[in-house]
Amino acid sequence: MTRADWVIVISAVALLPFLYALYWGNAAPGDRVLVLVNGKQVLAASLATDTEFTVDGPLGTSHIKVHGGQVRFTDSPCANKLCVHTGWLQHGGEFAACLPNRVSLVVSGLNNRYDTINF
């Protein structure tokens, strides 16, 4: 490898931590949650107000809880409950989905976090 190749490789390696922190590490807390059924938004709720609500999907009713600026599935009619085990969501760009019931939660904020799924 030439000297120029080494400069490019070292520059790229040095830039990676900065890019990671910029795009994946510093998401601001979300301010609202969007609830989608079959890919269509059916509800938008503020994360500032503690509440619980239900959303009907093809398999049945999903239960969602907003508390302390966070949101999560508390129950869903799916078999393996992966959506419930996802836990609390609070940063912009985070999401949880009950794929069998076609219900998903997306946290929206000013500075959304990106990952390989929603990038």
C-alpha positions in Angstrom: 0.0 0.0 0.0 1.2 3.5 -0.7 1.4 6.3 1.7 -1.8 7.9 0.4 -3.6 4.6 0.9 -2.5 4.5 4.6 -3.6 8.1 5.0 -7.1 7.2 3.7 -7.4 4.1 5.9 -6.2 5.9 9.1 -8.5 8.9 8.3 -11.5 6.6 7.9 -10.8 4.7 11.1 -10.4 7.9 13.0 -13.7 9.2 11.6 -15.8 6.2 12.6 -16.2 7.0 16.3 -17.3 10.5 15.5 -19.9 9.3 12.9 -21.2 6.7 15.4 -21.7 9.3 18.1 -23.3 11.8 15.6 -25.8 9.5 14.0 -26.4 6.7 16.5 -25.5 7.8 19.9 -27.0 11.2 20.7 -30.7 10.9 20.0 -32.8 13.4 21.9 -35.8 12.2 23.9 -38.9 11.8 21.8 -41.9 14.0 22.2 -44.7 11.9 20.7 -45.5 8.3 19.7 -47.1 7.4 16.4 -49.2 4.2 16.3 -49.5 2.5 13.0 -51.8 -0.4 12.0 -51.1 -2.1 8.6 -48.6 0.8 7.9 -51.2 3.5 8.4 -51.1 6.0 11.3 -54.2 5.6 13.5 -53.0 7.5 16.5 -50.5 10.1 17.7 -50.0 10.7 21.4 -47.8 13.0 23.4 -45.2 11.3 25.6 -45.6 14.1 28.1 -49.0 12.8 29.3 -49.2 9.5 31.1 -52.0 7.4 29.5 -52.9 3.9 28.4 -54.8 3.0 25.2 -55.8 0.1 23.1 -55.4 -0.4 19.4 -57.2 -3.1 17.4 -55.2 -5.1 14.8 -56.1 -8.1 12.7 -55.4 -10.6 15.5 -57.0 -8.6 18.3 -56.3 -5.7 20.7 -52.8 -4.4 21.6 -52.4 -2.5 24.8 -50.0 0.4 24.9 -48.8 2.5 27.9 -47.3 5.9 28.0 -45.5 6.8 31.3 -42.8 9.2 32.2 -41.9 10.2 28.7 -41.7 6.6 27.6 -44.0 4.2 25.7 -44.3 0.4 25.5 -46.6 -2.5 24.5 -48.0 -3.9 27.8 -50.0 -6.7 26.1 -50.7 -8.0 22.6 -52.5 -11.0 21.1 -49.4 -12.4 19.4 -47.9 -15.7 20.5 -44.3 -14.9 21.4 -44.8 -11.3 22.8 -41.6 -9.9 21.3 -43.3 -6.5 21.1 -43.9 -6.6 24.9 -40.4 -7.8 25.6 -39.0 -4.9 23.6 -39.6 -2.7 26.7 -39.7 1.0 27.0 -39.0 3.4 24.1 -38.1 7.0 24.7 -35.7 8.3 22.0 -36.6 9.7 18.7 -36.4 7.0 16.0 -37.0 4.0 18.3 -39.8 1.7 17.4 -41.4 -1.6 18.4 -43.7 -3.7 16.3 -46.1 -6.6 16.8 -45.7 -8.1 13.4 -48.5 -10.8 13.7 -51.0 -8.1 14.7 -49.6 -5.5 12.3 -49.3 -2.8 15.1 -46.2 -0.7 15.5 -45.0 2.2 17.7 -42.6 4.8 16.4 -41.2 7.5 18.8 -40.8 10.8 17.0 -38.6 13.6 18.1 -36.4 16.5 16.9 -33.2 14.5 16.7 -34.1 10.9 15.7 -31.7 8.0 16.3 -30.9 5.9 13.2 -30.0 2.3 12.9 -29.7 -0.2 10.1 -33.4 -0.9 10.1 -34.7 2.6 9.8 -31.8 4.3 8.1 
